[in-house]
Amino acid sequence: MASVTRIMLGVNESSLKGYPHPSISSKGAFEWTINKIVRNNVTAFNLLFVHVQVPDEDGYDDMDSIYATAEDFKNMKERERIRGIHLLEYFIKRCNEIGVACQGWIRHGDPKEVICHEVKRQRPDFLIVGSRGLGPFQKVFVGTVSEFCWKHAECPVLSIKRTADETPQDPVDD
């Protein structure tokens, strides 16, 4: 029996209003993977989803909330956890509908570093990341997870760009 191909996908939430939804890039990379790689051969693949939540520098993740008690901060952390779970639920549910094996987990930290660490830990056959396709000027301010992973991950990396019709008015949005 042939071994199963393990594909890791780095996924994140959308920066657009209407949260919680997968980012355009994550959703596009996932759909591309299903349509171009997995196709009908669902038993040959295992998809590994990693979502990295970025801690805010000052610890205030949700500036619209008022914090008056320790309980308020506990609730904030719970909301962050729930947001990440909703994101993974989207991808896991889709895999279950299609019939492809999968698993997902949430980590905290710098997405570039954490994804590369997870590659080292999980040893997938390759990594797929979505890319916003930013120009050099935008990259200076935003940085790109896909480019960093391409250079540093210890496995082959496929970067899937958004299609032109999926790109929001501000390409930094996703």
N, C-alpha and C positions, 0 to 999 in steps of 0.2 A: 504494500500500500504506500502510495506517495505521501510525503509529509505535507502538512498544511502550511501555506504561506501566511506569515504573520505580518500584517500591515499596521503600523502605528499612524494615527492621525492626531495632530495637534488641533484642538478645536477651541474656539472662544465665542463669547457672546457678542451680539451686535452693539455697536456704539450709537446706533440710531434709536430714536424714540420708539416705543412699542415693545419694550423689554419684557420678559426674557425671550429672546430668540437667538438662534445661531447667527454668527456674522455671515455676511454675503460670501466671504472667502471660504469660511469653514464649510458652509452648506454646499458651495460650488465644488470644493475639493472632494467632499463626501460623494456627491452625486456623480462626479467624474469617475471616482474610484469604482462605484457600483456599476456604472454604465460601460466603462472602458476596460476595467481589469476583472472585476468579479463576474460580470455578465450573468450567465445562467449557472455558473460553476460554483454555487454557494458553499458546497462542502469542502472546497479546496482552500478556503480562506478563513482567517480569524482576524477580525478588526479590533485594534486596541486604541481606545479613545483616551487622550489625556487632556484635561482642561486645567489651566493654571490660573488661579485667582491672584491678582496683583495686590499686595497690601499697600494701602495709601501711606505715603511718607509720614504724615502727621497722625495716622491712626483713625482719622475721620473718614470713613468710607462713604457716608451718605450725608452730604451737607444740608439736605432739606430737613433732617430730623433734629429734634432738640434733645440734648442729653442732660438729664438731671439726676439720675441714679445709676448705680452699678447695673441694675436690671436693664436699663436702656442700652447699654453696651452689649450685654448678653443677647438681647433681641437683635441688635445690629448684626452680630456674628451669625446668628441663626438665619437672618435674611440672606446674608452672603452665601451661606451653605445651601440654602434652598435655591437661590439663583443658579448656582453651579449644578445642582441636581436636576433642575428643570432643563438645563442645557444638555446634559448627558442623556436625559430621558428622551429627548428628541431623536438623538442618533441611535440609541439602544432600541427604541420602539421601531424605528425604520428598519434596522437590521433584523429584528424579530419578524416583522412583516415579510421581509424578503427571504428570510431563512438562513442568513449568514451568521456564524458564531461571532460573538463580540464580548468585550468587557470594557468598562470605563472607570476612571478614577479622577479625583480632584487633588491637585497639589497647590501649594502656595509659594510665591516667589517671583523671580524674574522669568517670564515665559521662555526666553532663549536658553537660559541656563538650565531650567527645570526640564524642558523637553529633551535637551541633550543628555542630561542625567538619566532621565527615564529610558532613553534609547540604550544607554550603557547598562541599565538595570534589567530591562525587559528583552534586550537583544532581538528586535524585530528584523525581518528580512529587508524591509525598507520603511522609510518615513515619508508621509505625505503631509504637506502643509499648504494652506491657502495663501495666496499672495494678492495684495491690493494693487500691485503693479505701479508703485509710486515712482515718480521721477527723481533724479538726483537731488534736487532742491528740497523736496518733501522728505526724502530719506534722512537728510541731515538732522531734521527736527524730530522725526518720528522714529527712525531706526527701523530695521526690519527683522522680524523673527525668522522669516523664511531664509533670508540671506545668511544669517548667523548659523542656522541649523545646517544649511548647505555646506558651509565651511567647516563646521565643528562636529556634527553628529557622526558617530562611529558606524554608519550604515549608509547605503545609497539614499538620496533625498530627492523627492519629486516635488516641485513647487508648481501649484496650479493657479494660474492667474484668473482673475474675474474676467468675464466677457464684457465688452464695451457697453452692452445694454444693461448690465447689472451695476455699473459704476454709478454711485450717487453723485450729486452735484459737486460736493467736496470729496475728492478721491481719498482723503484721509479718513473719512467716515467709512464704516464697514458694518 
